[in-house]
Amino acid sequence: MKIAVYPGSFDPFTNGHENIIERSVKVFDQVIVAVAHNTTKKTIFTVEERVEILNEVFKNRDDVKVDYFEGLLVEYIKKMGTNVVLRGMRTVSDFEFEMQMALANKTLSSELETVFMVTDSEFSHISSSVIKEVVSLNGSASHMVPEIVEKRLREKLLRS
């Protein structure tokens, strides 16, 4: 069974992330969406909330598993019994950061392979900061995030 781990903060989870997952399950038997617990990053949703949201988005999918991890990605990948990390890219500017991370991970684990997938162009403008700003100004983000994500963002960002 070919398994890929798709790590990220997913705060919030976007239609661009979903696009990468939907296309990657055509390449891999299973994709593990691994929510990173990064204590240095200020997030809107807790790790538990992000996992809950992702479980809702993928509730009817056997080929997508949702999990979370702390610590080194290479250790988590080994624990999951695979050697493939999947990374999505929206723009050319994403490439430099993703390349650095891939090389650093390869240094830590020579068996690790990073697969880059470019999101479809209709999603390349979507970023978490744009989504947060649109929702916080009471605009519609329905074309940028799944319905459950927009609902939960509104609950968090528009609380009086």
C-alpha angles and dihedrals in degrees: 000000000000110000127184126191115218105196127190147123092256091196091172112006109227140200086251090060090047090050091055091049095046091052095041094057086065088061101035130044091226136012119203110207100209116196109211118226101214113173093191094060122080107226135186094217128043118239089256092053092049091050090048092051093047092048088054093049092050100031094125097045125099092180094059121065123185121213140144135227143192127204129017117006091216091060092049091049091052090048089054091055098244139097100209126101117188119209128184124214128198103178142010089261089063090059098071094053093042092049091052091050093047092051093046090050091047088053090053094045119017091195092060118107122194118208116198119207122187115220118239111271094249088068101040094098094054116106133160092245092054091048093048092050094048093049094043088055089050094251126142117266093175092119091051106044139026114269094254090054094052091048093051092044090053090051091052102038103036099046110133 
